[in-house]
Amino acid sequence: MPTALITGITGQDGSYLAEFLLQQGYRVVGMVRRTSTVNFHRIAHIQDEVELVSGDMLDQISLVHILEEYRPDEIYNLAAQSFVQTSWSQPVFTGEVTALGVTRLLDAIRIVDPAIRFYQASSSEMFGKVREVPQRETTPFYPRSPYGVAKVYGHWITVNYRESYGMHCTSGILFNHESPRRGLEFVTRKITHHVAQIKLGMADELRLGNLDARRDWGFAGDYVRAMWLMLQQETPDDYVVATGETHSVAEFLDEAFGYVDLDWHDYVVQDPRYMRPAEVDLLVGDASKAGHALGWEPNVSFAELVHMMVDADLEMLRDGGTAL
């Protein structure tokens, strides 16, 4: 039974990846920070099947101890301060966790067991002010937020450890991927949750920022499969994971509100508070390398994803539940 360590296991991607790896017969170890507000909702249904261990991306000694104790075959680094808007108000913390945290973990691997296979969660936000359309593995980076800058650092330090120490280090450059487990601070989940509230008479307004921003949105459950496939390859490499389609926030609104027979123009208000200091206008990925090398392709369409999220929020609110 192979052992996989997942940092960020309580997040959206971590929960889907843990499910997937359990189905593949892995022993799954999840690293969590010891805080007063750890949220285990996303993994509550599998919590008895995974082993949780306390550690912190800010503390390299804790990472070394975890690797020495659990001896993982694979590590998936999904831990990060992952909200772009927050990175503007907490730029130093974002850098410590999302950038330098990667170095601490890679160096812990180098010290304990360089044969461990490592996956780094890179991001389409690294492309930022895009230099070409669509974006692929060779597209130059031009990040437009402290989060994007931190992810670029994490990406290149992963490449450097791979090339300098011969370690099996791979980066997945994942474009936006959503699900019913997405946090409410992200625009997609904010939209679907408000659609459900409005449909059920619990709200009458949704405030958003830039409605023209375009993203390549896929389903998180599809994308974690790509992460695993990357670490099964004999040679480490970097891969873009995307649907190849781009949709605006306004199109997302059309799909979500239209699904419950509402017109978003009657409820949505643009609010300057939600505008980014530097906006990323267009992201769309070319995942042909992942298709050829990994045999990966997305299974869930844009419309299916939006409907899945609206249905989940409607069900949750009707059952009197609270958002993740």
C-alpha positions in Angstrom: 0.0 0.0 0.0 1.7 3.3 -1.1 1.5 6.2 1.3 0.6 9.7 0.2 0.9 12.9 2.2 -1.4 15.8 1.3 -0.8 19.2 2.7 -4.0 21.3 2.6 -6.2 18.2 2.9 -9.1 20.2 4.4 -9.4 22.4 1.3 -11.4 21.8 -1.8 -8.7 20.0 -3.8 -7.3 18.2 -0.8 -10.7 16.6 0.0 -11.2 15.4 -3.6 -7.7 14.1 -3.9 -7.9 12.2 -0.6 -11.1 10.5 -1.9 -9.4 9.6 -5.1 -6.3 8.2 -3.5 -8.3 6.1 -1.1 -10.1 4.6 -4.1 -6.7 3.8 -5.6 -5.7 1.9 -2.4 -3.4 4.5 -0.8 -2.7 5.1 2.8 -3.6 8.8 3.0 -1.9 11.1 5.5 -3.2 14.7 5.8 -1.3 17.6 7.3 -3.3 20.2 9.1 -2.3 23.3 11.0 -3.1 23.2 14.7 -5.4 26.3 14.9 -8.6 27.1 16.7 -10.6 27.3 13.5 -9.6 24.2 11.5 -12.6 23.2 9.3 -13.0 19.5 8.7 -16.3 19.7 6.9 -14.9 18.8 3.5 -13.3 15.6 4.8 -15.8 14.6 7.5 -17.2 11.7 5.4 -13.7 10.2 5.1 -12.1 11.4 8.3 -12.0 7.8 9.7 -10.1 6.6 6.6 -7.3 9.1 6.6 -4.6 9.9 9.2 -4.3 13.5 10.2 -1.1 14.9 11.5 -0.2 18.4 12.8 2.3 20.4 10.8 2.9 23.9 9.4 4.4 25.2 6.2 6.0 27.9 8.3 7.9 25.4 10.4 10.4 23.2 8.5 11.2 21.0 11.6 7.6 19.9 11.7 7.8 18.9 8.1 11.0 16.9 8.6 9.4 15.1 11.5 6.3 14.2 9.5 8.4 12.8 6.6 10.5 10.8 9.1 7.5 9.3 10.8 5.2 8.5 7.9 7.7 7.9 5.1 5.4 8.9 2.2 6.0 7.7 -1.3 4.2 10.7 -2.8 3.6 14.3 -1.5 0.9 16.6 -2.9 1.5 20.2 -1.8 -1.9 21.8 -1.9 -1.3 24.1 1.2 -1.4 27.8 0.4 -2.9 31.1 1.2 -5.0 30.6 -1.9 -7.4 33.5 -2.1 -6.1 36.2 -4.5 -8.0 39.1 -2.8 -6.6 38.2 0.6 -3.1 38.2 -0.8 -3.3 42.0 -1.3 -4.1 42.5 2.4 -1.7 39.8 3.6 1.2 39.8 1.1 4.0 38.8 3.4 2.0 35.9 4.9 1.1 34.8 1.4 4.7 34.8 0.5 5.7 32.9 3.6 3.2 30.1 3.1 2.6 30.0 -0.7 6.2 30.6 -1.8 8.8 29.9 1.0 6.6 27.0 2.3 7.4 25.1 -0.9 11.1 25.5 -0.3 10.8 24.2 3.3 8.9 21.1 2.1 11.3 20.4 -0.8 14.3 20.8 1.5 12.6 18.4 4.0 12.3 15.9 1.2 15.9 16.4 0.2 17.0 15.8 3.8 14.8 12.8 4.6 14.3 10.9 1.4 15.0 12.5 -2.1 13.2 9.5 -3.7 9.8 10.9 -2.6 7.7 12.0 -5.5 6.5 15.6 -5.1 3.6 17.5 -6.7 3.4 21.3 -6.5 0.1 23.0 -7.0 1.0 25.8 -9.5 -1.7 28.2 -10.7 -2.9 29.9 -13.9 -2.7 33.1 -11.9 1.1 32.9 -12.6 0.3 33.9 -16.2 -1.6 37.0 -15.0 -1.3 39.7 -17.7 -1.1 37.0 -20.4 1.6 37.1 -23.0 -0.2 34.6 -25.4 -3.6 33.0 -25.8 -4.1 30.2 -24.9 -1.6 29.7 -22.1 0.7 26.6 -22.2 3.7 25.3 -20.3 6.1 27.6 -22.3 4.1 30.8 -21.9 6.0 33.5 -19.9 4.7 34.3 -16.5 3.4 37.8 -15.6 1.7 37.5 -12.2 -0.7 40.3 -11.2 -1.1 39.7 -7.5 1.0 38.7 -4.4 -0.6 35.3 -4.7 0.5 34.9 -8.3 4.0 36.1 -7.5 4.2 33.6 -4.7 3.0 30.8 -7.0 5.7 31.7 -9.5 8.3 31.3 -6.8 6.9 28.0 -5.8 6.9 26.8 -9.4 10.5 27.8 -10.1 11.9 26.4 -6.8 10.3 23.1 -7.7 12.0 23.2 -11.1 15.3 24.0 -9.4 15.1 21.1 -6.9 14.2 18.8 -9.8 17.1 19.9 -11.9 19.7 20.4 -9.1 19.1 17.3 -7.0 17.5 14.9 -9.5 14.3 14.7 -7.5 10.9 13.7 -9.0 9.3 17.1 -8.6 6.3 18.0 -10.8 4.2 21.1 -11.1 0.6 21.1 -12.2 -0.4 24.5 -13.6 -4.1 24.2 -12.9 -6.5 26.7 -14.2 -9.6 27.6 -12.2 -11.4 24.6 -10.9 -14.6 24.7 -8.9 -17.0 22.4 -7.0 -19.7 22.5 -4.4 -16.8 22.4 -1.9 -15.4 25.7 -3.1 -15.2 28.4 -0.3 -17.8 31.2 -0.3 -15.1 33.8 -0.8 -14.5 32.6 -4.4 -16.7 34.3 -7.0 -18.1 31.1 -8.4 -19.4 29.7 -5.1 -20.5 33.2 -4.1 -22.6 33.3 -7.2 -24.2 29.8 -6.8 -24.8 30.3 -3.1 -26.6 33.6 -3.7 -28.6 32.1 -6.6 -29.8 29.5 -4.2 -30.6 32.1 -1.5 -32.4 34.3 -4.0 -34.4 31.4 -5.4 -35.5 30.4 -1.9 -36.4 34.0 -0.9 -33.5 34.3 1.6 -31.7 37.2 -0.3 -32.5 39.7 -3.0 -29.1 41.0 -4.0 -25.6 39.9 -5.1 -22.7 42.3 -5.1 -19.7 41.5 -7.4 -16.7 43.2 -8.9 -15.5 42.8 -12.5 -18.1 40.9 -14.6 -15.9 40.9 -17.7 -13.0 38.9 -16.4 -12.8 35.6 -18.3 -11.6 32.3 -16.8 -11.1 28.7 -17.8 -13.4 26.9 -15.3 -13.3 23.1 -14.7 -14.4 20.6 -12.0 -12.0 20.0 -9.1 -12.8 16.3 -9.1 -11.5 16.0 -12.6 -8.3 18.0 -11.8 -7.1 15.9 -8.9 -7.0 12.9 -11.2 -4.5 14.8 -13.3 -2.3 15.5 -10.2 -2.1 11.7 -9.5 -1.4 10.9 -13.1 1.6 13.3 -13.1 3.3 11.5 -10.2 2.9 8.1 -12.0 5.1 9.2 -14.9 8.6 7.9 -15.0 10.0 11.4 -15.7 8.9 14.5 -13.8 7.6 17.5 -15.8 5.2 20.4 -15.7 1.7 20.3 -17.1 -1.1 22.7 -17.8 -4.5 21.4 -16.7 -7.5 23.2 -18.2 -10.7 22.8 -20.2 -9.5 25.0 -23.1 -12.8 27.0 -22.8 -13.1 30.5 -21.4 -16.2 32.1 -19.9 -16.8 35.5 -18.4 -18.2 36.1 -14.9 -21.3 37.4 -16.7 -21.6 34.1 -18.6 -21.3 32.3 -15.2 -24.2 34.4 -14.0 -26.3 33.7 -17.1 -25.8 29.9 -16.5 -26.4 29.9 -12.8 -29.4 32.3 -12.6 -30.9 30.9 -15.8 -30.8 27.4 -14.4 -33.4 28.4 -11.8 -35.4 30.6 -14.2 -34.1 34.0 -12.9 -32.5 36.9 -14.7 -29.3 38.0 -13.0 -29.7 41.6 -14.2 -32.5 41.9 -11.6 -30.2 41.0 -8.7 -26.6 41.7 -9.4 -24.9 45.0 -8.3 -21.4 45.9 -9.3 -19.4 47.0 -6.2 -16.0 48.8 -6.5 -15.0 47.1 -3.2 -14.6 43.8 -5.0 -12.4 45.1 -7.8 -8.7 43.9 -7.7 -5.9 46.5 -7.7 -4.6 44.8 -10.8 -7.0 42.6 -12.7 -6.3 39.4 -14.7 -8.6 39.8 -17.7 -8.3 36.5 -19.6 -7.1 33.0 -18.7 -7.6 30.0 -21.0 -5.4 27.0 -21.0 -4.0 24.6 -23.5 -3.9 21.1 -21.9 -2.8 19.2 -25.0 0.4 18.1 -23.3 -1.5 16.6 -20.4 -3.8 15.0 -22.9 -1.0 13.4 -24.9 1.4 12.5 -22.0 -1.1 11.6 -19.2 -4.2 10.6 -21.2 -6.1 13.2 -19.2 -9.2 15.2 -20.2 -12.0 16.8 -18.3 -15.2 15.0 -17.9 -17.5 17.7 -16.5 -18.7 20.6 -18.8 -19.0 24.2 -17.8 -22.8 24.0 -17.7 -22.7 20.7 -15.7 -20.3 22.3 -13.2 -22.5 25.4 -12.6 -25.7 23.3 -12.3 -23.9 20.9 -9.9 -22.9 23.8 -7.7 -26.4 25.5 -7.7 -28.1 22.1 -6.9 -25.7 21.5 -4.0 -26.4 25.0 -2.5 -30.1 24.7 -3.0 -30.0 21.3 -1.2 -27.8 22.6 1.6 -30.1 25.6 2.3 -33.3 23.6 2.1 -31.8 21.2 4.7 -30.9 24.1 7.0 -27.2 23.5 6.6 -24.4 26.0 6.7 -21.9 26.8 3.9 -18.4 25.2 4.0 
